[in-house]
Amino acid sequence: MPVFARRRFVLLTATIVGVLAGLHARPDATAQAAPPTANNAVRSGSLLSEALEGPMAGVDEIIFAVRAPGRDGHWYANFGYHSSNENQMQYGVDGGRLLRLNLRTGQLKTILDDPGGGVRDPHVHYDGEKVLFSYRRSGSRHYHLYEIAVDGSGLRQLTDGPWDDIEAIYLPDGEIMFCSSRCKRWVQCWHTHVAVRYRCDGDGRNIRIISSNVEQDNTPWMLPDGRVLYMRWEYVDRSRVRYHHLWTSYPDGTGEMVYYGNMHPGTVMLDAKPIPGTNKVVSIFSPGHGRREHAGKLTIVDQKAGPDDRSHARTVADGVEYRDPYAFSEDCFMSAEGSSLLLIDGQGRREVIFALEGDDGKTYWCHEPRPLRSRSRERVTPDRVKPAQQSGRLILADVNYGRNMKGVERGEIKKLLILETLPKPVNHSGTMEPTSLGGTFTLERILGTVPVESDGSAHVEVPPLRSLFFVALDENDLSVKRMQSFVNVMPGETTSCVGCHENRTDSARLIERQTLKALERPPSEIQPIAGVPEVIDFPHDVQPILDRHCVKCHGYAKREGGLGLAGDHGPIYSHSYTTLMITPGLISHGRDADGNISPRGIGSSASRLMQLLDGSHYEAKLSTPEIRLIRLWIDTGAVYAGTYAALGTGMMPRQNIDPNVYKARCVGCHKGNPPGRQELHFSLTHPERSLVLMAPLSKKAGGYGLCRTSFDKNAPPADVFRDTDDPDYRKMLASIAQFKDRHDQTKRFDMPGFKPSPHYVREMKRFGILAADFDLAEDPIDAYTVDREYWQSLWWEPPRH
C-alpha cells in the first residue's frame, strides 16, 4: 500500500476558508474537510478570492512538495548521513509527492508519487511547462536533480553520483544553479554534510563549483537585476551560531557581496525572494541558530539604507513560524506552515488554502509552494569567469578607511597577512575539541604576506575559489585589525573593497585622491613566510619552543606563578596549551565573539604572551624565527591540533577522582569537584605529576602542599598527603595510571603510531584521497599529509581540453 494511501490531501471548503479568514496569526489554526471536488469554489470576500483578482491574477494553479521533515533540529540537516554512522540518514521518513493544485476549483493532481523516496525544492521553468526539483528515488540515499513536465510526463534525471543536489533554480541564460554536497566537506561544528552553490548546463552537464564556503550556502534565488540572492553561513574567528545572512553574487559566482546582515549577529535568513513591483525581498528570519526545515518569521527586507540597517526588516506576522515564502506583492504572500499552505497579507492576516490530514502515524509537511505560470526571465549578466586563469585579483583602496578604525595612524599598517579558512573532511561534535580550546573553530592556512602602500592601498593576486581573509600587520608584524569574514574570487575575477570594515553604502569616490599607489604596479604576489608551516600544530611546532625557554621555570618542579607549560597530556589537551588558553590575557582570539573588534583588540598585538617573549622576561630569550612562529600561531587562531584527523580520537572522557577518596580527604574543603579546569587535574603522560595529586601532597614529599586538612587559621597546618605512601594517594595514582594506559592504547594525534578515526578514513576514501583498499588496521598513515592532499584536491584547476 502506498505510504500516502491513508492520507487525504484536501483543499479547504468555502466554509472552512471563510472561518479561517478571520484568524490573525494563530499558529494552532487547523481545519479538516472532505476531499476536494470541482465544486469547492473560492468564497467571495476571502483572502484567496481577493488575491486571485489582484496580485495573483493569472495564477490558477500552484505546485508544491510533500515530505517528512528532517530528523535533526538544525535548518540544514535534512540530507546526507550522520558523520559517525553512515546508515543514519538526516532526512525524514520515506514518502514524497510533487502535487499540482487548482486554487479556483480545488482539483488536485499528482505529478510524482514515490512512497519510498523523497521530493523537495520544486522550481517552475520560465515557460511554466516543466518543473526542476530534487528527488531521492526509492532505494536511493541521495537527492539528485530531475525535471518533469507539469502533467507528470517526461521525467528525466539531470545529476547523479554519491552526493546530494538540492535547492536548484533555473537561471535566465538556460543553465541551473543548485547547492550540493559534492563540495566534499562537513559542517565545522556539527555531524552533517555541507552543501554550497554549483552551476550546470540545462541538461545537468558541465557541473562546476562557484563557492568556496566551508559552511552552508542555502536557498539561491534570482533577483530581477540578474544577481543571485542566497544565504551564506560563516564563522571566521567569530561566533559559529550567529552569522548566517543574505548575500548576492552573479550567477557565475563573481561579485560576491553581502545583501543584508553579516555585521549584526543572530537570525538565519533563508528562502529570500524578490517582491514584485518593489526593490524589497521577503525572507524567513529563523530565530537564533535556525529552526527545523527553515521555519521562522515572515519578514520583508528593504535594502535601500544598506545591508546594516536593522530597522529596514519588518516582521509580517509575529508568533508564527512559516516556511518557504513566495511573494506576489507586498501585501500578498504564499507560505507553508507544518502540514498546511497559507495565504498571508501584509498585516499578518492569514488563510489556510490547503491542509493535509491522515492517521497513518507519520508526519508529513507541505513544502515550497510555487505558482504554476509562465514568467519573464531576469536580466542575463555576462559571464566574467575566465576558466583558463589560475588566479584572481583583489584591490584594497585604503586600509585605514572603515568602521571601528579609531586610533590607527596612517602608515601604521605595513602588510596584510593572508590566511585561508580550511574545510573539514569530517566532524564529530558541536565544538572544536580537540582541535582548539577557546581559539578558532577551523584550521587556518598561512599563505603569506603582501605589502600595503603608504596611501593604504594594496593590490594582490590570489588563488581562486579559496576562502581568504586578512590580518593587517604593523612594522613589527603584530596584528592591528582582523577580518572576520572571508572573500572569494573566481578565476580571472578582479574585485575590490573600499577599506577595512567599511560601510557598505560607501564607495571609493569618498577617498580623496585620483589613483591608488598599489595600482601603479602589477599586483603583488603573496610572499610565503620562511620557516613556518602552512598550518601550525601546537605540540609539534610550539611546544618545543616552550620546552627550550619556559619549562625551566614553568614546569612541574617550580611552576612559577602557578603556570605549568610542560607538554603533558590532559584528558583532551596538553597542560601547556590549556594553561595558555585559560590564563586571562595571555592569548586573544575571536572564538564565538562578534565581529569587527577594535584595533589591536584581537590576535598577537592583544596577547600578553608576545610581551613576555621580547627578552625582558627573565631568561626567556627567543630567536626571531621562534617569536615569528608563536606570533603566527596566535594569529591563525591558536589551535591545538594542526590536523582535522585529531577529531574524535585519542581523547579521554573527563575524569573525576575516586569518589571514596574524595569524600574522605577532600570534601571538607571542596564541596564539588576539585577547583580549576579539570583538564589540568590529570597528567596522562606522567600520572604522578597530576595536579590532583601534587596539590594535596606535602612539599617535603615533592608536592605543592597547596591543600590542607583544615582551613581554620588557628589550626596547625597539616598536608592532606604527607607522603606518597598514603593509601589514598596510591589509590588515586593507580586510577590515573589506568587512564594513562587507555590513553596510550587509543593514541593522540601527536603520539607515535596514531591512527585517525574510521570515519575520517571513510570520507578520505570517498573523496579519492585514500585508496579504496586502504586498511586502517594495517596500513601506515600520515594524517598531516592526507589533510594537505585533501585540501589541495579542492583547489581550482583550469579545465584540460
RATARA-V997518 format. One record per residue. RES is the residue in one letter. PSI is psi in radians with two decimals (none if undefined). Layout:
res: {RES;RES}
psi: {PSI;PSI}
This chain:
res: {M;P;V;F;A;R;R;R;F;V;L;L;T;A;T;I;V;G;V;L;A;G;L;H;A;R;P;D;A;T;A;Q;A;A;P;P;T;A;N;N;A;V;R;S;G;S;L;L;S;E;A;L;E;G;P;M;A;G;V;D;E;I;I;F;A;V;R;A;P;G;R;D;G;H;W;Y;A;N;F;G;Y;H;S;S;N;E;N;Q;M;Q;Y;G;V;D;G;G;R;L;L;R;L;N;L;R;T;G;Q;L;K;T;I;L;D;D;P;G;G;G;V;R;D;P;H;V;H;Y;D;G;E;K;V;L;F;S;Y;R;R;S;G;S;R;H;Y;H;L;Y;E;I;A;V;D;G;S;G;L;R;Q;L;T;D;G;P;W;D;D;I;E;A;I;Y;L;P;D;G;E;I;M;F;C;S;S;R;C;K;R;W;V;Q;C;W;H;T;H;V;A;V;R;Y;R;C;D;G;D;G;R;N;I;R;I;I;S;S;N;V;E;Q;D;N;T;P;W;M;L;P;D;G;R;V;L;Y;M;R;W;E;Y;V;D;R;S;R;V;R;Y;H;H;L;W;T;S;Y;P;D;G;T;G;E;M;V;Y;Y;G;N;M;H;P;G;T;V;M;L;D;A;K;P;I;P;G;T;N;K;V;V;S;I;F;S;P;G;H;G;R;R;E;H;A;G;K;L;T;I;V;D;Q;K;A;G;P;D;D;R;S;H;A;R;T;V;A;D;G;V;E;Y;R;D;P;Y;A;F;S;E;D;C;F;M;S;A;E;G;S;S;L;L;L;I;D;G;Q;G;R;R;E;V;I;F;A;L;E;G;D;D;G;K;T;Y;W;C;H;E;P;R;P;L;R;S;R;S;R;E;R;V;T;P;D;R;V;K;P;A;Q;Q;S;G;R;L;I;L;A;D;V;N;Y;G;R;N;M;K;G;V;E;R;G;E;I;K;K;L;L;I;L;E;T;L;P;K;P;V;N;H;S;G;T;M;E;P;T;S;L;G;G;T;F;T;L;E;R;I;L;G;T;V;P;V;E;S;D;G;S;A;H;V;E;V;P;P;L;R;S;L;F;F;V;A;L;D;E;N;D;L;S;V;K;R;M;Q;S;F;V;N;V;M;P;G;E;T;T;S;C;V;G;C;H;E;N;R;T;D;S;A;R;L;I;E;R;Q;T;L;K;A;L;E;R;P;P;S;E;I;Q;P;I;A;G;V;P;E;V;I;D;F;P;H;D;V;Q;P;I;L;D;R;H;C;V;K;C;H;G;Y;A;K;R;E;G;G;L;G;L;A;G;D;H;G;P;I;Y;S;H;S;Y;T;T;L;M;I;T;P;G;L;I;S;H;G;R;D;A;D;G;N;I;S;P;R;G;I;G;S;S;A;S;R;L;M;Q;L;L;D;G;S;H;Y;E;A;K;L;S;T;P;E;I;R;L;I;R;L;W;I;D;T;G;A;V;Y;A;G;T;Y;A;A;L;G;T;G;M;M;P;R;Q;N;I;D;P;N;V;Y;K;A;R;C;V;G;C;H;K;G;N;P;P;G;R;Q;E;L;H;F;S;L;T;H;P;E;R;S;L;V;L;M;A;P;L;S;K;K;A;G;G;Y;G;L;C;R;T;S;F;D;K;N;A;P;P;A;D;V;F;R;D;T;D;D;P;D;Y;R;K;M;L;A;S;I;A;Q;F;K;D;R;H;D;Q;T;K;R;F;D;M;P;G;F;K;P;S;P;H;Y;V;R;E;M;K;R;F;G;I;L;A;A;D;F;D;L;A;E;D;P;I;D;A;Y;T;V;D;R;E;Y;W;Q;S;L;W;W;E;P;P;R;H}
psi: {2.29;2.58;-0.42;0.12;-0.52;0.20;2.41;2.40;2.04;2.39;2.25;2.48;2.89;-0.62;-0.84;-0.74;-0.73;-0.69;-0.80;-0.35;-0.46;-0.09;2.37;1.82;0.84;1.96;-0.28;0.21;2.06;2.87;2.66;2.52;2.91;2.80;2.63;2.59;2.95;-0.21;-0.01;1.19;2.60;2.30;2.34;2.36;-0.13;2.86;-0.70;-0.77;-0.70;-0.69;-0.69;-0.39;-0.12;-1.96;-0.35;0.29;2.30;-0.09;1.64;-0.53;2.74;2.79;2.73;2.88;2.67;2.23;2.96;2.51;2.81;2.73;-0.50;2.55;-0.22;2.57;-0.48;-0.12;1.21;0.42;2.86;-2.90;2.90;2.46;-0.55;-0.03;1.77;-0.17;-0.04;1.71;2.60;-0.40;2.93;-2.95;2.76;2.75;2.05;2.57;2.59;2.08;2.73;2.14;2.24;2.02;-0.38;-0.64;-0.33;0.05;2.28;2.27;2.52;2.07;-0.71;2.39;2.11;1.73;-0.36;0.14;-2.69;2.52;2.38;2.81;0.85;2.53;2.11;2.38;2.79;-0.56;-0.09;0.23;-0.23;2.87;2.33;2.33;2.94;2.36;2.23;1.81;2.68;2.26;-0.11;2.68;-0.25;2.58;2.37;2.90;2.37;2.77;2.63;2.55;2.69;-0.22;0.09;0.02;2.91;0.52;2.26;2.48;2.35;-0.64;2.80;-2.98;3.02;0.79;2.93;2.19;2.10;2.95;0.87;2.61;2.64;2.44;2.66;-0.31;0.11;-0.12;-3.07;2.43;2.50;2.96;2.49;2.57;0.07;0.00;-0.17;0.96;2.83;2.67;2.32;-0.28;0.46;-3.05;0.41;2.80;2.74;2.51;2.27;3.07;2.42;2.88;2.72;2.91;2.95;-0.35;0.17;-0.05;2.99;0.88;2.27;2.55;2.52;0.29;2.44;0.05;2.41;-0.15;-2.97;2.42;2.53;2.65;1.06;2.61;2.51;2.43;2.71;-0.49;0.06;-0.02;2.84;2.27;2.32;2.96;2.32;2.18;2.35;2.73;1.32;1.71;0.65;-3.05;2.37;-0.20;0.26;0.05;1.58;1.51;-3.03;2.32;2.87;2.75;2.98;2.81;-0.38;0.02;-0.16;2.89;0.57;2.26;2.52;2.41;-0.81;2.32;-2.64;-0.69;-0.46;2.08;2.77;2.61;2.33;2.08;1.89;2.80;0.69;2.44;2.62;2.60;2.05;2.46;0.10;3.04;0.39;2.90;2.72;2.47;2.78;2.14;1.67;2.21;2.63;-2.16;0.25;2.66;2.89;2.34;0.60;0.37;2.49;-2.79;2.35;2.08;2.37;2.23;2.21;2.02;0.17;-0.40;0.17;3.01;-0.09;-0.01;1.78;-0.32;-0.21;0.42;2.02;2.19;2.24;-0.79;1.97;2.71;-0.01;2.45;1.80;3.01;2.73;1.02;2.70;2.27;2.32;-0.48;-3.14;-0.09;0.29;2.00;2.52;2.46;2.93;2.62;1.90;-2.19;0.29;2.73;2.45;2.77;2.35;2.37;-3.14;-0.24;0.04;-0.01;2.52;2.77;2.17;2.18;-0.17;2.53;2.62;2.56;2.67;3.04;0.58;0.03;-0.03;2.64;2.12;2.54;2.70;2.51;2.64;1.04;2.34;2.44;2.43;1.65;2.86;2.73;2.86;2.59;2.56;2.99;2.35;2.11;2.50;2.54;2.14;-0.02;2.42;1.58;-0.45;-0.23;2.61;0.26;2.99;-3.13;2.52;2.39;2.21;2.14;-0.86;1.91;-0.37;-0.23;2.16;-3.14;2.54;0.77;0.27;2.34;-0.12;2.02;2.56;2.32;-0.12;-0.61;2.12;-0.50;2.87;2.18;2.16;2.13;2.79;2.22;2.30;2.41;2.78;2.32;-0.29;2.80;2.71;0.05;3.05;0.04;-3.06;0.17;2.33;0.24;-0.63;2.54;1.86;-0.27;-2.64;2.72;-0.20;2.82;2.55;2.21;2.43;2.02;-0.67;-2.77;2.78;2.67;2.66;2.25;2.94;-0.43;0.08;0.08;2.77;2.63;2.04;2.49;2.22;2.73;2.49;2.81;0.77;2.44;1.72;2.60;2.97;2.62;2.14;2.20;2.58;-2.95;-0.34;0.19;0.41;2.62;2.30;-0.78;2.51;2.34;2.27;0.70;-3.11;2.76;2.58;2.41;2.62;2.84;2.19;-0.05;2.49;2.17;2.92;2.88;2.71;-0.80;-2.68;1.88;0.70;2.81;2.38;-0.10;-0.06;2.82;2.94;-0.28;-0.37;-0.23;2.09;1.30;2.79;-0.75;2.79;2.35;-0.60;-0.34;0.00;0.04;2.94;2.82;2.57;2.40;2.50;2.23;1.99;2.74;2.00;2.49;0.12;2.24;2.66;-0.69;2.05;2.38;2.13;-0.93;-0.67;-0.60;-0.66;-0.73;-0.69;-0.55;-0.74;-0.69;-0.67;-0.59;-0.29;-0.57;-0.41;-0.70;-0.47;0.65;-2.80;-0.37;-0.88;-0.91;0.87;2.41;0.20;0.21;2.19;2.09;0.31;2.73;0.38;2.53;2.25;-2.99;-0.57;-0.81;3.10;2.80;-0.70;-0.80;-0.79;-0.79;-0.80;-0.68;-0.47;-0.20;2.08;2.25;-0.27;-0.77;2.24;2.29;3.06;0.26;2.23;0.30;3.10;2.98;-3.12;1.02;2.59;2.71;2.41;0.44;0.00;2.59;-2.72;-0.66;-0.36;0.09;2.05;-0.39;-0.66;-0.56;-0.36;-0.03;0.12;0.12;-0.14;-0.16;1.56;-2.20;0.19;1.69;1.61;2.66;2.86;-0.79;-0.61;-0.75;-0.72;-0.75;-0.77;-0.68;-0.78;-0.52;-0.75;-0.79;-0.11;0.39;0.02;0.98;2.81;-1.13;2.39;0.34;2.44;-0.24;-0.30;-0.39;2.29;0.29;2.65;0.23;2.33;2.41;2.54;2.31;2.68;2.66;2.87;2.13;-0.56;-0.72;-0.74;-0.78;-0.66;-0.59;-0.24;-0.51;-0.35;-0.57;-0.65;1.81;-0.58;-2.55;2.92;2.56;2.87;3.12;2.23;-0.40;-0.47;-0.11;-0.55;2.40;2.04;0.06;-0.84;1.58;-0.63;-0.27;0.15;2.36;-0.58;-0.33;-0.72;-0.62;-0.79;-0.13;2.41;2.65;-0.61;-0.56;0.11;0.08;-2.91;-0.32;0.63;-0.42;2.37;2.74;-0.27;2.45;0.13;2.07;-0.45;-0.21;2.55;2.49;2.46;2.16;2.62;-0.88;1.96;-0.53;3.08;-0.01;-0.10;2.25;-0.67;-0.62;-0.76;-0.65;-0.78;-0.75;-0.72;-0.70;-0.68;-0.60;-0.60;-0.69;-0.75;-0.73;-0.78;-0.69;-0.74;-0.49;-0.73;-0.61;2.37;2.87;-0.43;0.31;2.52;2.44;0.18;2.46;2.31;3.02;2.71;-0.44;-0.70;-0.81;-0.73;-0.83;-0.66;-0.54;-0.79;-0.61;-0.08;0.24;-0.76;2.58;2.61;-0.49;0.24;2.32;1.94;-0.57;-0.51;-0.60;2.44;2.70;2.34;1.79;-0.60;-0.72;-0.73;-0.77;-0.87;-0.72;-0.61;-0.88;-0.74;-0.49;-0.32;-0.12;2.62;2.32;2.22;2.52;2.52;2.21;none}
